């Protein structure tokens, strides 16, 4: 494992020739407004009871993967790469390839 938490898997022996890289940095940030409660509005610092909503940022995995054909890399979030690996194993078991 490297400092970024990437794990490498070499598929060259299996005929694909691509390395799968899991990067936890492949996320997107979704902002959504949330209504503040009366307790939060009156007892927060700085005191701003007229502000009704606050912005909450959710961090979710990016559904896309980056494919580098020159260096033969597939880079994605660990959850997405895990799904990709299971789908690849299912496809290999259906076709009878090792």
Secondary structure, 3 states (H helix, E strand, C coil): CCCCCCCEEECHHHCCCCEEEECCCCEEEEEEEEECCHHHHHCCCCCCCCCCEEEEEEEEECCCCEEECCCCEEEECHHHHHHHHHHHHHHHHHHCCC
